[in-house]
Amino acid sequence: MELPEFPDLSLERLAAVLAAHNLAGSPVTRLAEVGIFNAIFAVGNRLVLRVPRLHPAFVDATRKEALAVPAARRAGVRTPRLVAFDDTLDVLPVPYSLYERVTGTALELTPMDPSAASEVYRELGRDLARLHLGVKPSEAIAGLDIEELPEPEEWPAELASSGYFGRSEQQWILAWITRLRRCAAAGPARPNVFRHGDVQATNVMVSDRLHYLAILDWGGCGWGDPAHDFAGVPFEAVPFMLAGYRDERTVPADGSFEAAIVLRQLQLALFLMRRPSQPDRSWAERPLGMMLDLLRGLARTSNDTFLGLRP
C-alpha cells in the first residue's frame, strides 16, 4: 500500500505554524505514527498538531474531523477538544489541526489480550453508544458520508483465482457470507447512526494503568450501520464492547446485531487479504491478521450467540 508524502514539515515550517497560533517558542516533538493519515507532533505538554498527507482523501479526512469532534464531545464521547483548525493554506499546503493532548498510550502499543483490557473495551463500547445515540443530523455533519466497501461476495472468487485458497474454500466462505447476511437481516432494521468509522486499537488511548482515556482520529467518520463500528478490533474484544454498548443503548437480543458485526469483520478481513504484506502498519491494516483473529475468536468463544454464527 503506497502512501502519499507529507508536506514539508521542517523546523522552520513548524515554527511558522506555531507562530500563527500564538505558540511561538513552544517545544515541538514528532510522535510515533501508529496510524497512516497524519504526521503528529506534541506541542509542549498540552497540545497535539496533526498534519495530513498530501492527497485529497487525507485532506478531506482532516476537514471531517474538525466537524465531527465537537459533535461527538457534545454527545458525551471522550475525545480530545479541537483547539484550532486552519484551512487557510497560508503556512502549509494542507489544512491542519491542533487538539488537546491526551497523556497516555495507544492501546495498539500495549500488547494486551482483549480479556486483560476488558474494561477498556467496555468503556469504548459505552462511548460508541453515546456517539450513535447522541449525534443528530445537522447542517454541519449531515453530509459526512463514509465511503462504503464493496459487498464481499466477489472477493472469495478473486482470492481463489489469485491462489490464496482453492475453490472449496471459496464456496465455504460464500456460504458463510450468505448465512450471516440472512441472520443480520432477520432482526429489526438497524438505524442510520453517526459512526466513528475507524475503531481500532491505534485510535484508543489508555493510561499506564490500562484505563480508557479517549477515542481519537475521526477522519473515517460518517453515517451508517452501527454494527460496523465493532470491526477493526480483535474479535474477542467485541463481547466486552457490546456489554458497554448495551449499558447505554438497547440492542436487539435476537442475534441480528451480532451477525452484522461478524459479517462486517469478515468483509474487512477479505478486503485486507487482497493486499500485499504491510510489515510497518498496525494490526488492523495487515492482510491476514483480521481473518486469522476472526476464525480463532469464533473457535474459542463460549458466547451462545456467536457460537451460532461460526462458519
QUIVENJO-V853410 format. One line per field, one symbol per residue. psi: psi as a letter, one per 40 degrees, with the letter a starting at -180 (. if undefined). burial: I if it has 16 or more other ideal C-beta (glycine too) atoms within 10 Angstrom, else O. A space follows every 10 residues. Layout:
psi->???
burial->???
//
This chain:
psi->hhiiiiihfi ddddddddde ffehehihhh ihheaedihh hhhaeeihhh hiigiddddd dddddddddd ddddeehgii hhdihhfdfd dieiiiihii hhgaihddeg ghidddfddd dddddddddd ddddhihidd edegihhiii iededddddd deedaadddd dddddddddd ddddedaihh ihihidefgi ddehhiieef hhdihageee iaiahddeee ieiidedddd dddddeddih hieeeddddd dddddddddd ddeeiiigde iideeidedd ddddddddde iehddddeei .
burial->OOOOOIIOIO OOOIIOIIOI IOIOOIOIOO OOOIIOIIII IIIOOOIIII IIIOOOOIIO IIIIIIIIIO IIOOIOIIII OIIIIIOOOO IIOIIIIIIO IIOIIIIIOI OIOIOOIIOI IIIIIIIIII IIIIIOOOOO IOOIOIOOOO OIOOIIOOII OOOIOOOOOI OOIIOIIOII IOIIOOIOOI OOIIIIIIII IIIIIIOOOI OIIIIIIIII IIIIIIIIII IIIIIIIIII IIOIIOOIIO IOOOIIIIII IIIIIIIIII OIIOOOOIOO IIIIIIIOII IOIIOOIIOO IOOOIIOOIO O
//
